Amino acid sequence: MAEQPTPYAQDEPCHLILRDHLAIDRTVLANERTFLAYIRTALTLLVVGASFIKFFDSMTLDVVGWAFMPAAVAVLGFGVWRYRQTKALIRKAESAPSGEA
């Protein structure tokens, strides 16, 4: 799999100016915010699924409720994977010498 280019591939870390460091900080915060959104979505799917199972007597809603349970786990797993992948790319961009990122 080809590696994705980073926005700081052409600069050495010592040559980054304040604006570049602040941009990296904003990217880190955006990554964390996105991860929290994945967690919130997974938790919502879990609660809605449990509510469908517990509070409604319809077989259709029971099936939908049980379908939401693995969907919640899948969303959480995907969120963790994306968070770690992006975090690794950010670290690589911060520490890679010129031309290696």
N, C-alpha and C positions, 0 to 999 in steps of 0.2 A: 504494500500500500504506500503510495507516495505521500510524503509529509507535506502538510500545508505550510505555505510560506507565512511568515509572521511580519507584522508591519515594521518591525525594528531590525530586520535582517541585514540592512545595509549599515547600521550604526553599531559601534562598539558601546558597551554599557557605560564606559567612562565618558563618551561623547554625547550622551543623552543630556538634553537641557531640561530645565524644570518643567516645561510644558509636557515633555515626553514622560517624565516620571509621574506627573499628575494624570496623564492619560492612562498609564498603566494602573495607577491606583483606582481610577474610575472603572476600568475594565475588571479589576478584581472585585470591586463592590457590585458591579452589574452581574458578574458570575455568581456571587453569593446570593444576590436578590433573585436571580433566576432559579437557583437551587431551592430557595425557600418557596418559590411558586410551585415547583414540582412537588415539594413536600405537602404544601397546602392542597394541591389538586388530589394527591394520593389520599390524604386524610379525608377529604370531602367524598371521594368515591367510596372509601371504606364506610364512612358514616351513612351515606345514602343507601349503600347496599345492605348494611345491617338494619336500617330503618325499614326498607322494603321487606326484608325477611321477618322482622319482629312485629311490625304494626299492621300489615296488610294480609288478608287471607286469600288473595288471588294467587293461583299457581304461576301465572305469567310474571307477576311481580316478584315471586320467590326466585324464579329462574333468573330474572334480571338482577335481583339482589345478589345471588350467588355469582353471577358473571362479573359484577362490579368488584368482588373481592380479589380475584387474580389480576384484574385490570389495575387495581390500586397498587398491588405489589409490582406490576410491570412498570407503571408510571414512576414509582419510587426508584426502582432499579435503573431505569433509563436516566432519571434525573441525577442519580449518584454517578453513573458512568459519564454523562456529559460534563458534570461539575469537575470530576477528576481529570478528564481529558483536557478541558479548557484550562484548568489550573496548571497542568503540566506544560501546555503551550505557553502560558504566561511566564512561568519560571524559566522556560527555555529561552524565551525572548529577552528576559532580563539578564540572563547570565551568559549567553552565547557570544563568543568573539565574532568579529566582523566576518560575514559571509557564511557562517555555520548555522545560523538559525533558520 
